[in-house]
Amino acid sequence: MINLHIIALMRNYSQTSGGVQKHGRELYLHLAEKGIAVTILANRKQCEQKTPYNDGPLQVVPVPFPDVFFRRWGRKFFLFHIQKRKLVKLIQPYVQAHSVLHAHWIQEGLLAGFYGRELAIPVYFSCHGMYAARHLVRFTRDSAYWNHYLREESLGLKGLNTMSDSMTVFLINNLPSNLLAIKTIHNAINPDNYAHIPNGQLTASVMRFSYIGRLVRYKHVDMLITALKQFTNETHIPVQLDIAGEGPELDNLKQLCQALAFTGNVIFHGYVKAINTFLSQSQFYLSASSVEGLPNAPLEAMASGVIPILSDIGPHREIVQHGQDGFLFEENSVESLVQVLKTLKDFNLKDLQERALHTVRTQFTTEEKTRKYIEFLTV
């Protein structure tokens, strides 16, 4: 058994279906299965009453963190400087032998670093998206609070992990030198949880595409709709796009479909819990995002026998080799995406599916991610 006790700070443990919370919860469950003690401290006010405070091998404890602990990048965020002693006292009872403090959000991670020395335990945190990485750089570069009050106290931070090599390079090039160790730990899934379907899909009379994610501007879902409309106009091949997700762009996307006379070809499913079933209806997964950490959805698609077609940005290039296990198209280019769609007929799609599954099984498994986290937290 590894002598390691993780004290994890999580913003909202009850939101286990979304983004950071889902990844964090799954990671801690896998670490606990390896015999590592994990105590999750979650914000009491934001935990739903139905949340199980003891989840299998995890000890989940609702803690009354001050609301300011979860504020974003404004002046009030730094009120913690006055409340630091209170925060230390909240965490101190859970400190044991071989304890480390780990956070899945930059805000929590920075705060933890500021009082980590007083807890006398190492502090690590995870940076899950490029927006978060940019916030971190801007904070350390431009903040008067950082320069005058917090730089020395941040020495409690021992390490930060990112989800992609692109983010790691960005942070190394833009953070103050020797601030903390940075390591890439790619996002991962358990491929056995997904139904890989190498046959059957390809005989469908309608080309089926899927998208999973938030409906926000930088995901450029409008570009997917426009490209598919142009593709079907030029080739007369019927298509359907199934969209799982919600967000502020939903109404705009529905209006776009109406303007293009494409409403019957785009289905908005809202929040979808059974992702495996959702993906099994598709042949291809689409993403035109301009900003990512290392997205989970393409990995889930590849494990389900769905071929990814992704924008050519750094994190996507770490997942897909163009023409081998998926496709890349020029960022922000409808024409580039349409051209890729037109070339699909030239490929053996079953071979692509099999290579996509091989990529996931050899590079992006939960087992490998857990091993790297243990290495990261025990250095």
C-alpha positions in Angstrom: 0.0 0.0 0.0 1.3 3.5 -0.9 1.8 5.8 2.0 -0.2 8.7 0.6 -3.2 10.6 2.0 -4.9 13.0 -0.4 -6.9 15.9 1.0 -8.9 17.1 -2.1 -10.6 20.4 -2.4 -13.6 20.3 -4.7 -15.9 23.2 -5.6 -19.1 21.2 -5.9 -18.9 17.5 -5.4 -22.6 17.0 -6.3 -22.0 18.0 -10.0 -20.4 14.7 -10.8 -21.6 14.8 -14.5 -19.7 17.9 -15.6 -16.2 18.7 -16.5 -13.8 19.1 -13.7 -16.0 17.6 -11.0 -16.4 14.4 -13.1 -12.7 14.1 -13.8 -11.8 14.8 -10.2 -14.3 12.4 -8.7 -13.3 9.6 -11.1 -9.6 10.2 -10.4 -10.0 10.0 -6.7 -12.1 6.8 -6.9 -9.3 5.2 -9.0 -6.7 6.3 -6.5 -8.7 5.0 -3.6 -9.0 1.6 -5.4 -5.2 1.6 -5.4 -5.2 1.7 -1.6 -4.6 5.5 -1.3 -6.5 7.3 1.4 -8.6 10.1 -0.1 -10.6 12.7 1.9 -12.6 15.2 -0.2 -13.5 18.5 1.4 -16.5 20.0 -0.5 -18.2 23.3 0.0 -21.2 22.7 2.3 -23.4 25.4 0.8 -22.9 24.1 -2.8 -23.4 20.4 -2.0 -26.9 19.2 -2.8 -28.7 17.5 0.1 -28.9 14.3 -1.9 -25.1 14.1 -2.2 -23.7 11.0 -0.6 -21.0 12.2 1.9 -19.5 8.8 1.9 -19.0 7.5 -1.7 -17.6 4.0 -1.7 -13.9 4.2 -0.7 -14.0 8.0 -0.5 -14.6 10.1 2.6 -16.5 13.2 1.5 -16.8 15.9 4.1 -18.9 19.0 3.7 -16.9 21.9 5.0 -18.1 25.5 5.5 -15.6 27.3 3.3 -16.2 31.0 3.1 -18.0 32.0 -0.1 -15.0 34.1 -1.1 -13.0 30.9 -1.4 -14.8 30.2 -4.6 -14.9 33.6 -6.2 -13.2 34.3 -9.5 -10.6 36.9 -10.4 -11.7 40.0 -8.6 -10.7 42.1 -5.6 -13.0 40.2 -3.3 -11.2 37.0 -4.3 -8.3 38.1 -2.2 -10.2 38.6 1.0 -8.9 35.1 1.9 -5.7 36.9 2.9 -7.6 38.1 6.0 -9.4 34.7 6.5 -6.4 32.5 5.9 -6.2 31.4 9.5 -9.8 30.3 9.4 -9.2 28.3 6.2 -6.1 26.6 7.8 -8.2 25.7 10.8 -10.8 24.1 8.6 -8.3 21.8 6.9 -6.0 21.1 9.8 -8.2 18.4 11.4 -7.9 16.3 8.2 -4.1 16.4 8.0 -2.6 13.0 8.6 0.8 11.3 8.1 1.8 11.4 4.4 -0.8 14.0 3.6 -0.8 16.1 0.4 -3.3 18.8 -0.5 -4.8 18.6 -4.1 -7.2 21.0 -5.9 -8.9 20.6 -9.2 -9.4 24.4 -9.8 -6.8 27.1 -10.1 -8.5 29.3 -7.5 -8.4 26.5 -4.9 -4.9 25.6 -5.9 -3.5 29.1 -5.5 -5.3 29.5 -2.2 -4.0 26.2 -1.0 -0.5 27.2 -1.9 -0.8 30.4 0.1 -1.4 28.5 3.3 0.3 25.2 2.4 3.4 26.1 4.4 1.4 26.7 7.5 -0.2 23.2 7.1 3.3 21.8 6.6 2.2 19.5 3.8 2.9 19.6 0.0 0.3 21.3 -2.2 -0.5 20.3 -5.8 -3.2 21.4 -8.2 -4.6 20.7 -11.7 -5.1 23.1 -14.6 -7.8 21.6 -16.8 -8.3 24.1 -19.6 -6.5 26.7 -21.6 -8.7 29.5 -20.3 -7.7 28.5 -16.8 -4.0 28.5 -17.9 -4.4 32.0 -19.3 -6.0 33.2 -16.1 -3.1 31.8 -14.1 -0.5 33.5 -16.3 -2.4 36.8 -16.2 -2.8 36.6 -12.4 0.9 36.0 -11.7 2.1 38.5 -14.3 -0.2 41.5 -13.7 -1.6 41.3 -10.2 -0.4 43.8 -7.7 -1.6 41.5 -5.0 0.7 38.8 -6.3 3.7 41.0 -6.6 3.4 42.7 -3.2 1.8 40.2 -0.9 1.5 36.6 -2.2 4.6 35.7 -4.2 6.5 34.4 -1.2 3.6 32.6 0.3 3.0 30.7 -2.9 6.0 28.7 -2.2 3.7 26.2 -0.5 2.9 25.0 -4.1 4.9 22.0 -5.1 3.5 21.1 -8.5 0.8 21.7 -11.1 -0.4 19.2 -13.7 -2.0 20.1 -17.0 -4.1 17.9 -19.4 -2.0 18.4 -22.5 1.5 19.1 -23.7 0.2 22.3 -25.3 -0.8 23.7 -22.0 2.4 22.6 -20.3 4.5 24.4 -22.9 2.3 27.5 -22.7 2.7 27.7 -18.9 6.4 27.0 -18.9 6.9 29.8 -21.4 4.7 32.3 -19.6 4.9 31.7 -15.8 7.6 33.1 -13.6 10.7 30.9 -13.8 11.0 28.2 -11.1 7.5 29.0 -9.7 6.5 25.3 -9.5 7.0 22.0 -11.3 4.6 21.4 -14.2 3.7 17.9 -15.5 1.4 16.8 -18.3 -1.1 14.1 -17.3 -3.4 13.5 -20.2 -7.1 13.1 -19.7 -8.3 9.5 -19.9 -11.2 7.1 -19.9 -11.9 3.5 -19.3 -12.5 2.1 -22.8 -14.3 -1.0 -21.4 -17.1 1.3 -20.4 -18.0 2.1 -24.0 -19.6 -0.2 -26.7 -17.2 -0.3 -29.6 -19.2 -0.9 -32.8 -16.9 -1.4 -35.8 -19.7 -2.6 -38.1 -23.3 -1.7 -38.8 -22.9 2.1 -38.5 -21.4 2.4 -41.9 -24.3 1.1 -43.8 -26.7 3.8 -42.7 -28.4 5.8 -45.4 -27.8 9.1 -43.5 -24.4 10.2 -42.3 -24.7 10.6 -38.6 -22.5 13.1 -36.7 -22.4 14.0 -33.0 -21.2 16.8 -30.8 -20.9 16.7 -27.0 -20.1 19.8 -24.9 -21.1 23.2 -23.8 -22.8 25.5 -26.3 -20.5 28.5 -26.0 -18.9 30.7 -28.6 -15.4 29.3 -28.5 -16.7 25.8 -29.3 -17.9 27.1 -32.6 -20.9 24.7 -32.9 -22.4 27.2 -35.5 -19.5 26.3 -37.8 -20.3 22.6 -37.6 -23.9 23.4 -38.6 -22.9 25.7 -41.4 -20.3 23.2 -42.8 -22.7 20.3 -42.7 -25.3 22.3 -44.5 -22.8 23.3 -47.2 -21.6 19.7 -47.5 -25.1 18.3 -48.0 -25.9 21.0 -50.5 -22.8 20.2 -52.6 -22.9 16.4 -52.4 -26.7 15.7 -51.9 -25.7 13.3 -49.1 -28.2 13.4 -46.2 -26.7 14.2 -42.8 -27.9 14.4 -39.2 -26.1 16.2 -36.4 -27.0 15.2 -32.8 -25.9 17.7 -30.2 -25.6 16.8 -26.5 -25.2 19.8 -24.2 -26.5 23.1 -23.1 -25.3 26.7 -22.9 -25.8 30.3 -23.7 -25.6 29.8 -27.5 -28.5 27.4 -27.7 -31.1 29.9 -29.0 -28.6 31.3 -31.5 -27.9 27.9 -32.8 -31.5 27.1 -33.2 -32.1 30.3 -35.1 -29.2 29.5 -37.4 -30.8 26.1 -38.2 -34.0 27.9 -39.1 -32.2 30.4 -41.2 -30.4 27.6 -43.1 -33.6 25.5 -43.4 -31.7 22.8 -41.6 -33.9 22.3 -38.5 -34.7 18.7 -39.5 -31.1 17.8 -39.7 -29.9 19.1 -36.3 -31.3 17.5 -33.1 -30.6 19.3 -29.8 -30.8 16.7 -27.0 -29.9 18.9 -24.1 -28.1 17.2 -21.2 -27.4 13.6 -22.0 -26.5 11.2 -19.2 -26.1 8.0 -21.3 -23.2 9.1 -23.4 -22.4 5.6 -24.6 -25.9 5.1 -26.0 -25.8 8.6 -27.5 -22.5 8.0 -29.3 -23.5 4.6 -30.6 -25.9 6.2 -33.0 -23.2 8.1 -34.8 -20.5 7.5 -37.3 -18.4 10.6 -36.8 -17.7 13.0 -33.9 -17.2 16.7 -34.6 -15.5 19.5 -32.7 -14.5 22.9 -34.0 -13.3 24.3 -30.7 -10.6 26.9 -30.6 -9.7 26.4 -26.9 -9.3 23.1 -25.1 -7.4 21.4 -22.3 -7.5 17.8 -23.6 -11.2 17.1 -24.2 -12.8 13.9 -22.9 -15.6 13.7 -25.6 -13.3 12.7 -28.5 -11.8 9.9 -26.4 -15.3 8.7 -25.5 -16.2 8.8 -29.2 -13.1 6.8 -30.3 -13.8 4.2 -27.6 -17.4 3.9 -29.0 -16.3 3.3 -32.6 -17.0 6.9 -33.7 -14.4 8.6 -35.8 -13.3 12.0 -34.6 -13.1 15.0 -36.9 -11.5 17.8 -34.9 -10.2 21.4 -35.4 -6.4 21.5 -35.8 -5.4 22.9 -32.4 -2.6 21.6 -30.1 -4.7 19.4 -27.7 -6.6 17.8 -30.6 -3.3 17.0 -32.4 -2.3 15.1 -29.2 -5.3 12.9 -29.7 -5.6 12.4 -33.5 -3.2 11.6 -36.3 -4.8 12.9 -39.4 -6.0 10.2 -41.7 -4.9 7.4 -39.3 -7.4 7.4 -36.4 -9.4 10.5 -37.2 -9.2 13.8 -39.1 -8.1 17.4 -38.5 -9.3 20.5 -40.3 -8.1 24.0 -40.3 -9.2 26.0 -37.2 -12.1 28.5 -37.9 -12.5 27.3 -41.5 -15.8 26.0 -42.8 -14.2 25.3 -46.2 -11.5 23.1 -44.6 -14.1 21.1 -42.7 -16.3 20.6 -45.8 -13.2 19.3 -47.7 -12.5 16.8 -45.0 -16.1 15.6 -45.1 -15.8 15.1 -48.8 -12.7 12.9 -48.5 -14.3 10.5 -46.0 -15.5 8.2 -48.9 -11.8 7.6 -49.8 -11.0 5.9 -46.5 -11.7 2.5 -45.0 -13.8 3.7 -42.1 -13.7 0.3 -40.3 -9.8 0.5 -40.2 -10.1 4.1 -38.9 -12.4 2.9 -36.1 -10.1 0.1 -35.1 -7.0 2.4 -35.0 -9.0 5.0 -33.0 -9.8 2.4 -30.4 -6.2 1.3 -30.3 -5.1 4.9 -29.7 -7.4 5.2 -26.7 -6.4 1.8 -25.3 -2.7 2.5 -25.5 -2.5 6.2 -24.7 -5.5 7.4 -22.8 -6.6 4.9 -20.2 -7.6 5.6 -16.7 -5.1 3.1 -15.5 -2.2 5.0 -17.0 -3.6 8.4 -15.8 -3.8 7.0 -12.2 -0.2 5.7 -12.4 1.0 9.2 -13.5 -1.0 10.9 -10.7 0.6 8.7 -8.1 4.0 9.5 -9.5 3.1 13.2 -9.6 1.9 13.3 -6.0 4.6 11.3 -4.4 7.7 13.0 -5.9 
